[in-house]
């Protein structure tokens, strides 16, 4: 019996990260999932503060302010990881940073 495939509408899928470069876990997982999604006929788009050269330039947006070493991102990271309670000031900074990134 042959495999029946249901035709799906092509979807646009976005990956957002501080860095999509090198062999860290996030970059490798992103590459794996992008390969799977593209193999199914979907389009993948990328936004990051750093990229490997293999990302498709026409579907990648490099934003310096998204890099993990950018001061605002470092501050948010310090306030979210390794703590049991997130300070209210960090909670306010997250949507502010989101809005800054969306301006690009």
C-alpha positions in Angstrom: 0.0 0.0 0.0 1.4 3.4 -1.0 1.9 6.3 1.4 -1.0 8.8 1.2 0.1 12.4 1.7 -2.2 15.2 2.4 -1.5 18.3 0.5 -1.0 21.3 2.8 -0.8 24.9 2.1 2.8 26.2 2.2 3.5 27.9 5.5 6.0 30.6 6.4 7.9 29.6 9.6 10.1 32.0 11.5 13.0 31.3 13.8 14.1 34.1 16.2 17.3 33.8 18.3 20.1 35.8 19.6 22.5 33.7 17.5 22.1 31.2 14.7 25.7 30.3 14.2 28.2 27.6 15.3 27.4 24.4 16.9 25.4 25.4 20.0 22.2 23.5 20.7 19.8 26.3 19.6 21.6 26.7 16.2 21.7 22.9 15.6 18.0 22.4 16.6 17.0 25.3 14.4 18.9 23.8 11.4 17.3 20.4 12.0 13.7 21.8 12.2 14.3 24.1 9.2 15.4 21.2 7.2 12.3 19.2 8.2 10.0 22.1 7.5 11.6 22.9 4.1 11.5 19.2 3.2 7.7 19.5 3.6 7.6 22.5 1.3 7.4 25.3 3.8 9.5 28.5 3.8 11.7 29.3 6.8 12.7 32.8 7.8 15.3 33.8 10.3 15.9 36.8 12.7 19.1 36.8 14.8 21.9 38.9 16.1 24.4 36.6 14.4 24.3 34.1 11.6 26.4 31.5 9.9 27.0 32.2 6.3 24.9 29.3 5.1 21.5 31.0 6.0 19.6 32.3 2.9 20.2 36.0 2.9 16.9 36.8 1.2 15.1 35.2 4.2 17.4 36.3 7.0 17.3 39.5 9.0 20.4 40.4 11.0 19.7 42.8 13.9 22.6 43.9 16.0 20.3 44.6 19.0 19.2 40.9 19.0 22.7 39.6 19.7 23.2 37.8 23.0 26.1 40.2 23.9 24.0 43.3 23.3 23.7 45.1 26.7 19.9 45.0 26.9 19.8 41.3 25.9 22.5 40.5 28.5 20.5 42.3 31.2 17.4 40.4 30.3 19.3 37.1 30.3 20.9 37.8 33.7 17.4 38.7 35.1 15.8 35.5 33.7 18.3 32.7 34.2 19.7 31.5 37.5 17.0 33.3 39.5 13.9 31.9 41.1 11.9 35.1 40.8 12.2 37.5 38.0 12.3 41.2 38.9 9.4 43.4 37.7 11.9 45.7 35.9 13.1 42.8 33.7 9.5 41.8 33.0 8.9 45.3 31.7 12.1 45.2 29.5 11.0 42.1 27.6 8.1 43.7 25.7 10.2 46.9 25.3 12.9 44.9 23.6 10.3 43.0 21.5 9.0 46.4 20.3 12.5 47.6 19.4 13.2 44.5 17.4 9.9 44.8 15.6 10.9 48.2 14.3 13.4 46.5 11.9 
